[in-house]
Amino acid sequence: MNYKIKRTNRKTLAISIVDGEVIVRSPHLVPVDIIEGFLESKRDWIEGKLKSYRPVGLDLTQDTLRYLGRDIKIKRHISSKFFVDIAQDMNIYVPKGMSDELIIKKTEAYLKSILEKYIESRIIYYAKLLQIKIPPFKIRRYKRIHGRCSSKHELAFNLYLYHENLDFIDYVVLHECAHILEFNHSSRFYDIIYKHMPNYKEIIHLNKA
């Protein structure tokens, strides 16, 4: 099993999976054989986490892209100009000689525009339900968060939400809008979520499955 050790001043061993990599956080003096024994005892959990790991972004070396909660085929075609068409499959039409880097950049710009329009519509919807002013928002690339709400009530959402199904995207939008009323994760905050999305826990669970 491949893993990375990070020595710290902590008192116990801990394992985390970060971007598909196994990280062991260990006290400074714990021997490697003890660490490996600990890893072995957690093998089933580790393998389950690694199996469920889903890298983000568009990878042209892969045949599929997870888009709105389902895997769709990526098909590349030669064309006089660049454009993307998504129906059952993702058809990417590219001029001859265009680099993969530029194809990814342009394709993700297209996906961003679709996500932006959808999120805007849901922000308007939830702002009305919550009786708040429609907040400004941006789409950004984040590694480990789906969205955020600033103290100035400005929202930001992860570009890679385009991987997730619409129910989960709706939950993220409601979550961030609710922070305008409750800037925390208190019971009052989750009461707001539950009132407008009673099945939110199921949506979160299914997204992790």
C-alpha positions as CSV (number, residue, x, y, z in Angstrom):
1,M,0.0,0.0,0.0
2,N,1.4,3.4,-1.0
3,Y,1.1,6.0,1.7
4,K,2.8,9.2,3.0
5,I,3.8,9.8,6.6
6,K,3.5,13.2,8.2
7,R,5.3,13.5,11.6
8,T,3.7,15.9,14.0
9,N,3.4,16.6,17.7
10,R,0.2,14.6,18.0
11,K,-0.1,11.7,20.4
12,T,-2.0,9.2,18.3
13,L,-2.0,7.8,14.7
14,A,-4.5,9.0,12.2
15,I,-5.3,8.2,8.6
16,S,-6.8,10.5,6.0
17,I,-7.4,10.2,2.3
18,V,-6.5,13.4,0.4
19,D,-7.0,13.6,-3.3
20,G,-6.7,9.8,-3.6
21,E,-3.6,9.6,-1.5
22,V,-3.2,7.8,1.9
23,I,-1.8,10.2,4.5
24,V,-0.7,8.9,7.9
25,R,-0.3,11.5,10.6
26,S,2.0,10.1,13.3
27,P,3.8,11.2,16.5
28,H,7.5,11.7,15.8
29,L,8.9,8.6,17.5
30,V,6.4,6.0,16.3
31,P,8.4,3.2,14.3
32,V,7.4,2.5,10.7
33,D,6.4,-1.1,11.5
34,I,3.9,0.2,14.0
35,I,2.5,2.5,11.4
36,E,2.2,-0.2,8.8
37,G,0.5,-2.5,11.3
38,F,-2.0,0.3,12.0
39,L,-2.5,0.7,8.2
40,E,-3.1,-3.0,7.8
41,S,-5.8,-2.9,10.6
42,K,-7.6,-0.2,8.6
43,R,-7.1,-1.8,5.2
44,D,-10.8,-2.4,4.4
45,W,-11.7,1.2,5.3
46,I,-8.8,2.6,3.3
47,E,-9.6,0.5,0.2
48,G,-13.2,1.5,0.4
49,K,-12.3,5.2,0.5
50,L,-9.8,4.8,-2.4
51,K,-12.3,3.0,-4.4
52,S,-14.9,5.7,-3.9
53,Y,-12.5,8.5,-4.7
54,R,-13.5,10.5,-7.7
55,P,-11.0,12.9,-9.2
56,V,-12.4,16.3,-10.3
57,G,-12.2,18.0,-13.6
58,L,-12.1,17.0,-17.2
59,D,-9.5,14.4,-18.2
60,L,-9.2,13.8,-21.9
61,T,-7.3,10.6,-21.3
62,Q,-10.5,9.1,-19.9
63,D,-13.5,7.9,-21.9
64,T,-16.1,9.4,-19.6
65,L,-16.9,12.5,-17.6
66,R,-19.1,12.5,-14.5
67,Y,-21.7,15.2,-15.3
68,L,-24.7,16.1,-13.2
69,G,-24.4,12.8,-11.3
70,R,-24.0,10.4,-14.2
71,D,-21.1,9.2,-16.4
72,I,-21.3,10.4,-20.0
73,K,-19.1,9.5,-22.8
74,I,-16.5,12.0,-24.1
75,K,-16.4,12.1,-27.9
76,R,-14.0,14.3,-29.8
77,H,-14.6,15.5,-33.4
78,I,-12.6,17.6,-35.8
79,S,-14.4,20.8,-36.8
80,S,-13.7,24.2,-38.3
81,K,-14.5,25.9,-34.9
82,F,-14.7,24.9,-31.3
83,F,-18.0,24.1,-29.6
84,V,-19.5,21.6,-27.2
85,D,-22.8,19.7,-27.4
86,I,-24.1,17.7,-24.5
87,A,-27.0,15.3,-24.9
88,Q,-26.5,11.6,-24.0
89,D,-22.8,12.1,-24.6
90,M,-20.4,15.0,-24.5
91,N,-19.4,15.9,-28.0
92,I,-16.5,18.2,-28.2
93,Y,-15.8,19.7,-31.6
94,V,-12.3,21.1,-32.0
95,P,-10.2,22.6,-34.8
96,K,-7.3,20.4,-35.9
97,G,-4.2,20.9,-33.9
98,M,-5.8,22.4,-30.8
99,S,-3.9,21.3,-27.7
100,D,-5.6,19.2,-25.0
101,E,-4.8,22.0,-22.5
102,L,-6.8,24.5,-24.5
103,I,-9.6,22.0,-25.2
104,I,-10.0,21.4,-21.4
105,K,-9.9,25.2,-20.7
106,K,-12.6,25.9,-23.3
107,T,-14.8,22.9,-22.4
108,E,-14.7,23.8,-18.7
109,A,-15.6,27.4,-19.6
110,Y,-18.6,26.0,-21.3
111,L,-19.5,23.8,-18.3
112,K,-19.0,26.8,-16.1
113,S,-21.5,28.8,-18.1
114,I,-24.2,26.1,-17.8
115,L,-23.5,25.7,-14.0
116,E,-23.6,29.5,-13.6
117,K,-27.0,29.9,-15.2
118,Y,-28.5,27.0,-13.1
119,I,-27.0,28.3,-9.8
120,E,-28.3,31.8,-10.5
121,S,-31.8,30.5,-11.0
122,R,-31.6,28.5,-7.7
123,I,-30.2,31.5,-5.8
124,I,-33.2,33.6,-6.9
125,Y,-35.5,30.8,-5.9
126,Y,-34.1,30.3,-2.4
127,A,-33.6,34.0,-1.8
128,K,-37.3,34.4,-2.3
129,L,-38.1,31.5,0.1
130,L,-35.7,32.8,2.7
131,Q,-36.9,36.4,2.2
132,I,-33.3,37.7,1.7
133,K,-31.8,40.0,-0.8
134,I,-30.5,38.1,-3.9
135,P,-26.7,37.8,-3.1
136,P,-23.9,38.1,-5.7
137,F,-22.0,34.9,-6.5
138,K,-19.0,33.6,-8.3
139,I,-17.9,30.2,-9.7
140,R,-14.4,29.3,-8.7
141,R,-12.2,26.2,-8.5
142,Y,-11.9,24.7,-5.0
143,K,-10.2,21.5,-4.0
144,R,-12.3,20.5,-1.0
145,I,-15.3,22.7,-0.5
146,H,-18.5,23.0,-2.6
147,G,-19.3,26.6,-1.7
148,R,-18.8,29.4,0.7
149,C,-20.5,32.5,2.1
150,S,-18.5,35.5,3.1
151,S,-19.2,37.8,6.0
152,K,-20.3,40.3,3.3
153,H,-22.9,37.8,2.1
154,E,-21.1,37.1,-1.1
155,L,-21.4,33.5,-2.3
156,A,-18.9,31.4,-4.2
157,F,-19.5,27.9,-5.7
158,N,-17.1,25.2,-6.8
159,L,-16.8,24.9,-10.6
160,Y,-16.6,21.1,-10.1
161,L,-20.2,21.0,-8.9
162,Y,-20.9,20.2,-12.5
163,H,-20.0,16.6,-11.5
164,E,-22.9,16.4,-9.0
165,N,-26.6,15.8,-9.5
166,L,-29.1,18.7,-9.4
167,D,-30.5,17.8,-6.0
168,F,-27.1,18.1,-4.4
169,I,-26.4,21.4,-6.3
170,D,-29.7,22.7,-4.9
171,Y,-28.6,21.7,-1.4
172,V,-25.3,23.5,-1.7
173,V,-27.1,26.7,-3.0
174,L,-29.6,26.5,-0.1
175,H,-26.8,25.8,2.4
176,E,-24.9,28.9,1.3
177,C,-28.0,31.1,1.1
178,A,-29.0,30.0,4.6
179,H,-25.7,31.3,5.9
180,I,-26.9,34.8,5.2
181,L,-29.4,34.2,8.0
182,E,-27.3,32.1,10.3
183,F,-23.5,32.5,9.7
184,N,-22.7,29.2,11.5
185,H,-23.7,25.5,11.6
186,S,-25.9,25.7,14.6
187,S,-29.2,23.9,15.1
188,R,-31.0,27.1,14.0
189,F,-29.0,26.9,10.7
190,Y,-30.1,23.3,10.0
191,D,-33.6,24.1,11.0
192,I,-33.6,26.5,8.1
193,I,-32.2,23.8,5.8
194,Y,-34.8,21.2,7.0
195,K,-37.7,23.6,6.6
196,H,-37.0,24.1,2.9
197,M,-35.4,20.7,2.1
198,P,-36.6,18.1,4.6
199,N,-34.6,15.3,2.8
200,Y,-31.3,17.1,2.8
201,K,-29.6,14.4,4.8
202,E,-30.6,11.8,2.3
203,I,-29.3,14.0,-0.6
204,I,-25.9,14.4,1.2
205,H,-25.7,10.6,1.9
206,L,-26.5,9.7,-1.7
207,N,-23.9,12.1,-3.0
208,K,-21.2,10.4,-0.9
209,A,-22.3,6.9,-1.9
